[in-house]
Amino acid sequence: MRKILTILLISIFPKIFCFSQTTYPRIISDSLIVITSSQLKQTNLIFAEHQKLKSLNIQLDSKYTIQEEISSILNQSTIVKDLQITNLQAINNINKTTLLNTNKELSQYKKRQNILVIGGCTIGASLTLLLLFK
Protein backbone atom coordinates (compact mmCIF):
# COMPACT_ATOMS: atom_id res chain seq x y z
CA MET A 1 0.00 0.00 0.00
CA ARG A 2 2.81 2.34 0.83
CA LYS A 3 4.52 1.62 -2.47
CA ILE A 4 1.35 2.45 -4.43
CA LEU A 5 0.96 5.73 -2.56
CA THR A 6 4.57 6.68 -3.17
CA ILE A 7 4.33 5.87 -6.88
CA LEU A 8 1.12 7.90 -7.11
CA LEU A 9 2.69 10.92 -5.43
CA ILE A 10 5.78 10.71 -7.60
CA SER A 11 3.67 10.57 -10.76
CA ILE A 12 1.50 13.51 -9.68
CA PHE A 13 4.37 15.74 -8.49
CA PRO A 14 5.77 16.69 -11.95
CA LYS A 15 2.29 17.58 -13.20
CA ILE A 16 1.62 19.73 -10.18
CA PHE A 17 5.01 21.34 -10.46
CA CYS A 18 4.62 22.12 -14.18
CA PHE A 19 1.03 23.28 -14.31
CA SER A 20 0.29 25.02 -11.00
CA GLN A 21 0.75 28.72 -10.44
CA THR A 22 3.38 29.86 -8.09
CA THR A 23 2.25 31.86 -5.13
CA TYR A 24 5.60 32.54 -3.53
CA PRO A 25 7.34 35.92 -3.84
CA ARG A 26 8.98 36.58 -7.18
CA ILE A 27 11.11 39.50 -8.16
CA ILE A 28 10.32 40.97 -11.57
CA SER A 29 12.62 43.82 -12.57
CA ASP A 30 12.72 45.95 -9.47
CA SER A 31 9.32 45.01 -7.95
CA LEU A 32 8.52 42.25 -5.51
CA ILE A 33 5.21 40.43 -6.21
CA VAL A 34 3.70 38.54 -3.34
CA ILE A 35 0.34 36.79 -3.62
CA THR A 36 -1.12 34.17 -1.37
CA SER A 37 -3.43 31.40 -2.43
CA SER A 38 -6.44 33.08 -0.80
CA GLN A 39 -5.62 36.31 -2.66
CA LEU A 40 -5.33 34.34 -5.90
CA LYS A 41 -8.68 32.70 -5.22
CA GLN A 42 -10.28 36.08 -4.49
CA THR A 43 -8.75 37.58 -7.65
CA ASN A 44 -10.10 34.70 -9.73
CA LEU A 45 -13.53 35.21 -8.16
CA ILE A 46 -13.39 38.90 -9.00
CA PHE A 47 -12.55 38.13 -12.63
CA ALA A 48 -15.33 35.54 -12.82
CA GLU A 49 -17.81 38.02 -11.36
CA HIS A 50 -16.60 40.68 -13.81
CA GLN A 51 -17.23 38.33 -16.72
CA LYS A 52 -20.70 37.48 -15.40
CA LEU A 53 -21.61 41.13 -14.90
CA LYS A 54 -20.32 41.96 -18.37
CA SER A 55 -22.69 39.42 -19.95
CA LEU A 56 -25.52 40.64 -17.69
CA ASN A 57 -24.85 44.20 -18.81
CA ILE A 58 -25.20 43.16 -22.46
CA GLN A 59 -28.54 41.50 -21.68
CA LEU A 60 -29.76 44.58 -19.80
CA ASP A 61 -28.76 46.82 -22.70
CA SER A 62 -30.80 44.69 -25.10
CA LYS A 63 -33.78 44.79 -22.72
CA TYR A 64 -33.40 48.56 -22.47
CA THR A 65 -33.48 49.01 -26.26
CA ILE A 66 -36.56 46.78 -26.48
CA GLN A 67 -38.26 48.85 -23.76
CA GLU A 68 -37.42 52.06 -25.64
CA GLU A 69 -38.97 50.63 -28.82
CA ILE A 70 -42.11 49.62 -26.91
CA SER A 71 -42.29 53.08 -25.35
CA SER A 72 -42.05 54.83 -28.73
CA ILE A 73 -44.75 52.55 -30.17
CA LEU A 74 -47.01 53.30 -27.20
CA ASN A 75 -46.40 57.04 -27.64
CA GLN A 76 -47.40 56.79 -31.31
CA SER A 77 -50.48 54.80 -30.32
CA THR A 78 -51.40 57.46 -27.77
CA ILE A 79 -51.09 60.19 -30.38
CA VAL A 80 -53.35 58.26 -32.77
CA LYS A 81 -55.92 57.67 -30.02
CA ASP A 82 -55.86 61.37 -29.07
CA LEU A 83 -56.52 62.31 -32.71
CA GLN A 84 -59.41 59.85 -32.82
CA ILE A 85 -60.86 61.33 -29.64
CA THR A 86 -60.66 64.90 -30.98
CA ASN A 87 -62.26 63.80 -34.27
CA LEU A 88 -65.08 62.05 -32.44
CA GLN A 89 -65.61 65.08 -30.20
CA ALA A 90 -65.86 67.29 -33.29
CA ILE A 91 -68.37 64.91 -34.87
CA ASN A 92 -70.29 64.80 -31.60
CA ASN A 93 -70.43 68.62 -31.48
CA ILE A 94 -71.67 68.75 -35.07
CA ASN A 95 -74.32 66.13 -34.32
CA LYS A 96 -75.32 68.00 -31.17
CA THR A 97 -75.87 71.24 -33.09
CA THR A 98 -77.87 69.48 -35.80
CA LEU A 99 -79.97 67.76 -33.14
CA LEU A 100 -80.58 71.07 -31.37
CA ASN A 101 -81.63 72.66 -34.65
CA THR A 102 -83.88 69.70 -35.46
CA ASN A 103 -85.33 69.86 -31.95
CA LYS A 104 -86.10 73.59 -32.36
CA GLU A 105 -87.77 72.94 -35.71
CA LEU A 106 -89.82 70.09 -34.26
CA SER A 107 -90.91 72.15 -31.26
CA GLN A 108 -91.96 74.98 -33.59
CA TYR A 109 -93.82 72.46 -35.78
CA LYS A 110 -95.51 71.01 -32.70
CA LYS A 111 -96.60 74.49 -31.57
CA ARG A 112 -98.08 75.14 -35.02
CA GLN A 113 -99.84 71.78 -34.93
CA ASN A 114 -101.25 72.51 -31.49
CA ILE A 115 -102.47 75.93 -32.65
CA LEU A 116 -104.06 74.38 -35.74
CA VAL A 117 -105.72 71.60 -33.72
CA ILE A 118 -107.04 74.00 -31.11
CA GLY A 119 -108.13 76.45 -33.79
CA GLY A 120 -109.78 73.66 -35.83
CA CYS A 121 -111.61 72.30 -32.79
CA THR A 122 -112.76 75.79 -31.83
CA ILE A 123 -114.01 76.52 -35.34
CA GLY A 124 -115.68 73.11 -35.55
CA ALA A 125 -117.36 73.54 -32.17
CA SER A 126 -118.50 77.06 -32.99
CA LEU A 127 -119.92 75.95 -36.37
CA THR A 128 -121.66 73.04 -34.67
CA LEU A 129 -123.19 75.39 -32.11
CA LEU A 130 -124.19 77.82 -34.84
CA LEU A 131 -125.92 75.09 -36.78
CA LEU A 132 -127.69 73.75 -33.74
CA PHE A 133 -129.07 77.12 -32.63
CA LYS A 134 -130.15 78.22 -36.01
Residue, then its C-alpha position, 0 to 999 in steps of 0.5 A: m500500500r505504501k509503495i502504491l501511494t509513493i508511486l502515485l505521489i511521484s507521478i502527480f508531483p511533476k504535473i503539479f510542479c509544471f502546471s500550478q501557479t506559483t504563489y511565492p514571492r517573485i522578483i520581476s525587474d525591481s518590484l517584488i510580487v507577493i500573492t497568497s493562495s487566498q488572494l489568488k482565489q479572491t482575484n479569480l472570483i473577481f474576474a469571474e464576477h466581472q465576466k458574469l456582470k459583463s454578460l448581464n450588462i449586455q442583456l440589460d442593454s438589449k432589454y433597455t433598447i426593447q423597452e425604448e422601442i415599446s415606449s415609442i410605439l405606445n407614444q405613437s399609439t397614444i397620439v393616434k388615439d388622441l386624434q381619434i378622440t378629438n375627431l369624435q368630439a368634433i363629430n359629436n359637437i356637429n351632431k349636437t348642433t344638428l340635433l338642437n336645430t332639429n329639436k327647435e324645428l320640431s318644437q316649432y312644428k308642434k306648436r303650429q300643430n297645437i295651434l291648428v288643432i285648437g283652432g280647428c276644434t274651436i271653429g268646428a265647435s263654434l260651427t256646430l253650435l251655430l248650426l244647432f241654434k239656427 
